Amino acid sequence: MKRIAVIFEGRLHEQKGVFNAVLNRVAHLRDIAPFAIDVHMIEGYDRGLNRWLHGTPRINDRPTLVTIDGIDIQVHWYCHSLVDTIRHKVFHRPAKVYRQWLSRLADKMIGYDLLSAHDRIAGTAAAMASQRYGMPHYITWHGASIYTDPPRDPVYKSTTIELLEHATCNFFVSHGLERFARDTLTDHMTSEVLYNGASAAFHRMDETTRRNLRRQHGIGDDVRVVGFVGRMEAVKNVAILDEIFDEISRIYDQPLRFIALGDGSLRGQVEMLMHERGISCLMPGNVTRDEMPQWMNCIDVLVLPSRLEGFGMVAIEALQCGAHVVGSDAQGLPEVIGSENAFALDDDLVESLSRRAVEMLRGGVVQTVPPEMNWATTARRELEIYQAAI
């Protein structure tokens, strides 16, 4: 039987975003693939001075094998080197110790017929193994490894370009992300778009359940809910959430409640701005992957003013839960929510998003999940590509 290794970087204590996307893709591919699929996860951690410098938590429990949603994951732990931190931050040189560790990980891939990696770090290990042992390797790019890291860091940029140009094929989660990579990094690559989907856990719950969920958070039956879900970072443009919520309040004449889910370096600033405007906003921070569908079923309209968005997983999750979504026209987001619901990142963004959100609250907008954005479709296409290669 042919064997495939799926490699990705993740965090066991933060099972969201790319972590969930990889597991969903593996689950659907495994259901139809006539070959064995092993999953390898890279998780880095800090200790000593590195942990103090980066402000990262202590990780004492480091299991090497975990099972999540019926999928066995082999976890490869790497302790970040202070030497690499100095090389990168001070001398702008590529990591040396980490690459040596990735090289040893690559040697563990011998015997596989094909490698499927996700983003830059896993892609580096896959490229090393492919070069040594001759198996094809594919890299799926989800967002930040394309639109955030390379533009701000020349080391990441050169590494990413090399990976893009030498992969058997690059899979992008949206056409917008693919265009961004070709325009800003390299056009000398083989690529295809394979959309993400959403877990079946995200669905429209019955009205009694939805009403009870809202009541648990003090939201009355006659109140409409506008929300944001994502990292509280500059890339998500969260510093204008207070302006958006304030403008929606100004032009919508019915009871409203606001929710902002997520955590990050700008959370305190967002809370302060909400308080200064007198906006009552529920901000519970990070929630678990099991709790997220419940929160999505509390939201009527999700606003995503992101500066950069490779796909917008939370958008498709919200749509599957029956919410409407309005956002910026960043990269792949218009493909998910419709170009008529995605607005330019200019001085009119707050007004444009707010007015469209109010139209949605008043029932004037029809919005559904694009049919091509589901895991079954992606798994079938991925299988076709892999079968042709092995």
C-alpha positions, 0 to 999 in steps of 0.5 A: 500500500502506498504511504503518504506523510502529512506534515504541519506545524501546530500547537496542541493547546491552540487547536484552531485555524490551520490546525483544524484545517489540516485535520479536516483535510486529512479526515476527508482524504482518508475516507476515500484514499486507497493508501495509508496516511500518517500525520506528523506535527511539529511543535516548537517551545521555548525555555530559559532565556528564550522563554523570557524573551518571547513571553511564551508559556512553560510546556512541561507535558510534551506527548509524542503521540496524540489522537484527535478526532480519531486521527493519530498525530505523531508530535515532533517537539523542538526547543527553539535555540537561543543561537538561532534567535540571535542569528535571526533577530540580530544578524538577519541570518537564517536559523542554523540549529532549527534547519539541522533539526528539520534535516533530521526530521526529513530523514524520518520521512524515508519510505513514504511515497509522497509528502504533503506539507502545510506552510513554510516550516513543514514545507522545509522538512518536506523539501529536504526529504524530497531532495534526498529520497526522490518522492514528490512533495506538495505544500499547502499555503494557508495565509501568513506564511505568504502574506505576513512573514516574507514581506517583513523578513528577507530571510523568510522571503528567500526561503519561501520563494525557494520552496514555492519554486521547487515544490511538485505543486503548491496548493493555495486556499484561495485564488487571492492568496495565489495571486498575492504569492505570484505578484510579490514572491515568484511566478515560477511555480506550479500551483493549484487552488484547493479551498478549505471547508468547515467542520460539520460541527459548524451548522445552524442549530435549532432556534430553541438551542440558539435562544438558550445559548444567547440567554446564557450570555445575557442576550435577549430574544429581541436583540441582534448580535454583531460579532468579530472572531479572530486574533486581536492583532494589527493584521486583522485590523481590530483597532477599527472595531470600535468605529464599526460597532459605533457606526452600526449602532448609530444607523440601526434602530433596534436593540444590538449586542456586540461580541469580539472573540479572540486574543492577542497583543491588541486586546487591551487596546480594543477593550479600551476603545470600546469603553471610551465609546461606551460600547457594551462588548462581550470579549471572552478571549479565546474559546475552545474548538468545541465551544466555537460553533455555539458562539457562532450560533449566537452571531447574526452578522460577523464583521471581518475588516482584515488587512490580510486574509488568505481564506477566512475560515471563520467566515465560512464557519459563520455562514454555515451557522446561518450568520451573514458575513461582511468584510474587507476585500483582502486576498481570499475573503471576497471569494468566501463572502461574495465581492458585493460584501467585501469592501476596499481597505480605504478611508470609507471602510468603516462606513461601507462595512457598517451600512452593509452589516445593517442591510444584513441585520434588516434581512436585505441580503441573501448569502450562502456558502459557495458550493465549491468550498467543502472538504469533500470536493477538496479531498477528491481533487487532492486524491486525483493529484496524488494518484497521478503522481504515485 
